[in-house]
Amino acid sequence: MMENVNMTMTAQQKADRLALIKKVAQKRDSAAAFKKKLAAQGSKVRRWSDVEEKPKRKAVQDAFDKEIAGYDSDNINAWTDASKYAKEYYGETLHYTTKFDNDWD
């Protein structure tokens, strides 16, 4: 079993130890100050986003939604005159396909 040995530090060891403690404390204080600074900057960014950016996005989104709502009543992709479409794109094929359609009536 080990004996409890009371060791005392020399003056140099004590000075080194106190210097190390001081250095660690400064580093911790510096880190805390940095975190506080980041939090302050983050709040500025969040405020800017809420005041400046979100209203602009909302205005753009509202304009887009309004434009899209207009498409609900009309199909912008539909050809409005089917016979004209068929004549333009299928021409004589349409003619030869449909020329005897009325003979069956």
C-alpha angles and dihedrals in degrees: 000000000000121000120234102251117195107217122184125205124242119239091256093050091050092049091049091049093049090047090052092048090050092049093050091047091052091049091051091047090049091051091049091050090049091051090049090050091050091050091052092049090047091055089051090052092047091049091049090049093050095044103034113017106037096053090051091050091047091052091050092046092049092051090049092048091050092051093047091048088061090060093060093077096044129040101224091194095056121101105232098206109048097184092051090048092050092047092049098046104028101027113161093012088063091046095052092042096052104030094095096041094102094049091078096058 
